[in-house]
Amino acid sequence: MSQQQRQYAIHWLTGQFLNSNQESLYRDAIKTRVRFESRLVLLLVSLVFAMFGITDYNLLGLTREYYLLLTLRLIVVISCLALAFAVGRWGGYSRNVWLHALPLCILATGIMLIVPLRPDSLLTQITAVVVTIMGFYFLIPAPLAMAAITSLYLSIGFVTSVELFAEVSLADTVRLSLLLFMANIVGYFGLLRIEFLQRKQFALLQHEREQNNDLLEEIKRRKSLEAQLRMVAEKDGLTGVDSRNHFMKRSEALLERAQVENTPFCLFMIDVDHFKRINDTWGHTRGDFILTKIAEVCAQSLRPTDVIGRFGGEEFVVALPHTGPSDAQAAAERLKKNVEALVLADELSELRLSVTIGIAAAHGEDDNLDSIITRADNMLYEGKRDGRNRVVMCGEGMTS
């Protein structure tokens, strides 16, 4: 037997889950329905039991037995109404099961006590007992064991009352016992089948929910993986700025928009000065740290709308939409000064960083991103040839 089969296995005699935790889950799931149905049925049963007082009056008149029966019916009705309120508020099979047993016991006791007060109407009472037994099994919500015990209590008590207070032969007593026994057999196995089917349905629903939860977890996990893969594809793993491919994709879209809207567009190529010497002197770990600090300075010095990417090695590239050459040069100067002002800790405290920046602007609708990058790259190398730590603007003859 698999783990799932063991988890949802049902006892062949009681109709309950063998797994106590699973049975508790089932009882908690039906608690609201059980409370509502129990309250409704007890109100209905109280009404029917009280209405039989009219039959008592027709049969007995205003006699001592009638008043005793009336008192009995009032006690049963008031008790059932009080229990209907209690069950509706606190009932449930997972706890307070006795609340569901009390109405059955009270009704059974009340029916048994009618026999000594109305022995002449035995045939009517036998019919009422059979109907009550069926009601215990199928109408009033109760666990199978509780319904069976209270039905047997009613059957045995009724037969005993008949034997003690009604003038019936032994053969009639045996026939009555067989009738009530058969009513209990039919009720027991009928309710057993219902309990079995209800728990099977609950097990299927639980299994479906578990599968749905597993599916949702798998979807969530895959979305997380997709987000991580997208992050790896779109972001540089070291500095956190855009990867080269993602930068190209975003910048091409910005350039196309600038050409459509006829707005200015500029681009930086940034190189960390003497980066090879830094790597050779302090090691690649410190070199990587410096690249992350340069990336942070770029992000702090530029606008949120500007796109920053790592072009490769110690080179960064920046796309500046809605930015003309003069504004681009001012932004580059600000960035260069912020890098110069960067203070490092520990053994790097004496190191003074600098960058060289080449700037190129878009020239009309026929220009493309690759050509702009090439022009900015040429300006970058021109600045490096002229001594580094400078900003060079393409086509403007401006160097600082």
N, C-alpha and C positions, 0 to 999 in steps of 0.2 A: 504494500500500500504506500503510495507516494505521500509526501508531506502535506500536499494540498488535500488529498483524500482524507488523511488523518485529521486535519484541521476542521474539515466540514463533515466528518462522519456523524451519523445520527443513530441514537440508541433505538433498537428495534421495538422495545417495550414501552418506553416513555415518550418517544418522539422528540427528544431533546438532543442538542449537540453533545457529543461526548466531551468535547473541549469546553471546559467551564468558562474560559474567557470568551469564546465564540458565543456561547449561550448568553452570557451577560451582554455582549454587544447586540445580540438579536433582541433581547428583552428591553434594552434601552431604546432600540430603534422603534419598537412598537408601543412604547410607553404612552405617548400622546393619544394614539388610537384606542388603546385599551382603556384609558381613563374616560374618554368620551363615550365609548360604547357601553362601558360598565354603568356609567351614570344614567345614560338613556334607558338601558334595559331595566335597571333597578326602579326607575320611575314608572316604567310601563308595568312591571311585575307588581309594584305596590298598588297601582290603580286597579289591576285585574283582581288581586287578592282582596282589596277592599270592596269591590263590586259584588263579590260572592256573599257579602253580608245581606244583600237583597234576597238571595236564595235561602239563606239561613232564616230570615224572617218568615218567608213563605212556608218553610217546612216546620218551624218550631213555634212561631208566634212570639208573644212577649212572655217567654218563659225564662226560668233560671238558666237553662242551657243556652238560650239565645244570648243573654247578656254576657255569659262567660265566653261564648264564641265571639261576640262583638269586642269584648276586652282583648281577647287573643289576637283578633285581626288588627285592632288598633296598635297593639304592642309591636306586631310584626311590621305593619306599614310604617310606623314612626321609626322603628329601628332601620328599616331598609332606606327610608328617606335620609336619615342621618348618615348612614353608610354611603349612600349615593354621593352626598356632599364630600365625605371624607375621601372616598375613592377618587372622585374627580379632582381633588386637591393634592392628595399624597399617594395615590395608588401607583402601582407598577409592579411587574413580576420580579424585577431585579432586587427590590426591597419592599418591605411592608406587604408581603404576600398574604399575610393573615387578614388584611383588609378585604381581600377578594374572597377569602374562605368564609368569613363571618356571615355575609348575606345568604350564602348557600345553606349554612348550618341553621340559621334562624328560620328560613323558609321551610327547610326539611322538618325542623322541630314543630313549627306551626301546623304543617299538614298532618303530622303524626298525631298531634293533640286534638285534631278535629274528630278523629274516629270515636273516642269515648263520648263525645258530645253529640254526634250525629251518626250513630251506628246504623240507622235505617237507610241512609243514602250511600251505602257502601259501593254500589256500582259506579255512581258518579265520582266517588273519591278515587276508585281504582283508575278510572280514565284520567283524572287530574294528576295522579301520581305518575302515570306513564308519560303524560305530557311534560310534567315537571322534570322528570329524569332526562328527557330529550332536551329540555331547556337548559338543564345544567351542563349538558355536553356541548350543545350547539348554539345556544342563544346568549347565555351569560358568559362573558369572557373569563376564562380561568385556565390555568395549566391542566394538562391531561390528568396528572396524578390527583390534583385537588378535585376535579370534576368527578373522577372515578370514586374517590373516597366518600365524598358527600352524597353521591348517588347511591352507593352501597349502604351508607348510613340511613338514608331515606327508605331504601327498600327493606332493609332488615327491621328498622323501627316500625314501618307501616305494617309489615306482616305480623310483627309481635303485637302491635296494637289491635289488629284485627283478631288475632287469636285470643287476646285477653278480653276484649270488650264487645266483639260482634259474634253472633251465634252462627258460625260457619262450620262446615264439616271439615274433616282432615283432608279429604280429596280436594275441596275448594281451596284450602290453604296451600296445598301442594301446587294446584294449578296457578294460583296467584303468585306463588314463589317463582314458578317457571316463567310466568309472563314477565315479572319484573327482572328476572335473571336475563331473559332474552333482550329486554329493553336495554339493560346495561351492556350486554355484549355488542348490540348494534351501535349504541352510543359510543362505547369505548373505541371500537375499531374504526368507526366513522371519524371520530375526532383525531384518532391516531393518524389516519391518512391525511387529514387536513393539516395537522401539525407537521407531518413529514413534508408535505408539499410546500407549506409556507416557509419552512427552513431551507428547503432546496432552492426555492425562489430567492430567498435572502442570500444563500451561499453564492448563487449565480450572480446576483447583483453586486455582492462584495468582491467577487473575482473580477467582474467587469470594471469595478471602480479601481481595484488594484492595478489592473492592466492599463486603465486610463491614466492613473497616477504615474505608473512606470513610463508610459508614453510621453506624458508631460515632462517628466524628469529628463527623459532622453532628448526631447525637443529643446529643453532648457540647456542641457549639456552641449548639444550641437550648436545652439546659438552662441553659447559662451566660446566654444572652439572657433566658430566662424568669426566672432569678434576678435579673438586673439590672433587668428590668422590674418584678418584684415589689418589689425594693428601692426603685425609683423610686416605685412606687405606695404602698408602706408607710412609707417613711422620708422625712422632710423633707430635701431636698437640701442645705440650708445647715447645719442644726444637727445632723442625724443622729438626732433624736428622731422619734417616730411622726408621720406625716402626719395631718391632721385626720380624713380618712375612716377611716384605719386605727385611729386612737385611738378614734373613735366605735364602731367594730365591736368592738374589744377591751373597751372599757369597758362596753358594753351587756351583753356576756357576763358580765363580772365582777359587774355590778349584778344580773342575773338570778340568778346563783349566790348572791349575798348574800341576796336575797329568799327563795330556796328554803331556804337554810340558816339564815335568820334571824340573819345576822351584820351588823355595822355596815359602812357604806360612806360615804366622804366624798370630796369633790372640791374641788380648788383651781382658781381662775382667777388667773393671775399676769400682771402688766403691768409692763414696764420703765419706770420713772419718767423723764419728760422725754426720751423716746427721739427725738421729732421734733427737739428742740433739738440732740441729739447728732448726728443726721444732718445738720442744717443747718450745724453748726459744724465737724465733722470729716469729713463726707462719708459716703456710703452704704457705701463699702468698710469704713471703721472701724465703722460701725453694724452691718454684718453680722458683723464680728469680735466685737463686744460680744455679739451674740445667741448666737454659738457658745460664748462663755465663760459666759454665763448658763445655757445648756443643760448645760454641763459641771458647773456648780455644782449644778444641780437633780439630775443623776444621782448626784453624790457625796453629796448631803445626804439623799436618799431611799432607800428600800429597793429591792432588785432586783424585788420583787413589785409595786411601784408602777408605773403606766403614765404616761409623760410624752409629751405631744404638743404640737406647735406649732399653736395655734388660728388664727393669722393675724397678720401684721405682727410687733409686739413682744409679743404675748400668747401665753402658754403655759398649758396645762391639764394637771392631774394627777389621776388616779384612784387612790384609796387604799383597797383592799379590806381587810376585817378591821380597820378603824380607826374608833374612835369620835371624837366631837367634840373631847374634851380632848386625845387623842393627835394628832389632826389639827392642832389649834392649836399644839401643841408642835413638831410637824414643820415647820409653816409658820414659826414663830419661828426655828427653827434655820436654815431655808433663807434667811430674810431677813437674818439676821446673817452668814451665809456670803457672801451677795452684797455686803453692806456691807464685808466684809473683803477683797474681791477687789482685788488690786493689779495695775494694767495697766502696760505698759512704754512707753517712748519718750514721744511727745507726749501720750499719754493718761494719763501717770503721776499727774497732778493731778486726774483725773476720779474722782469717788466715785459709784459706782453704787448704786442702791436699787431695790427692787421693792415693789409693793402687791399683797397677796394677799387674795382673797375666798374664803371657805370655806362650803360647804353640805353638809349631811348628808342621806342618804336617809331618807324618812319612810314606812316600811312598804311593803307589796306594791303599792300603787296608784301609787307614785311612778315616774317614768321619767327617763331620762338628760337629756332636753332640759329638763325642769323643774328638775332639780338644777343644770344648767349655768346656767340663767337666774337662779336664786337666787344662785349663786356670783358670777355676773357683776354682779348688782345690788350685792352686798356689795363687789365690786371697785370699782365706781364710787362707792360710798359712801365707801370709803377714800380714793379720789383726791380727792373733794370735801373730805374732812377734812384734806387736806394731804399725802397720799401717804406712802410708806415706812412702811406699817403693815399689820397683819393684822386682818381683820374677819370675825367668825363670824356666820353667818346664824341668826337666831332666838334667839341666846344673849345678845344685848346686850353682847357682848364685843368690845372694840377695843383694839389695842395697837400 
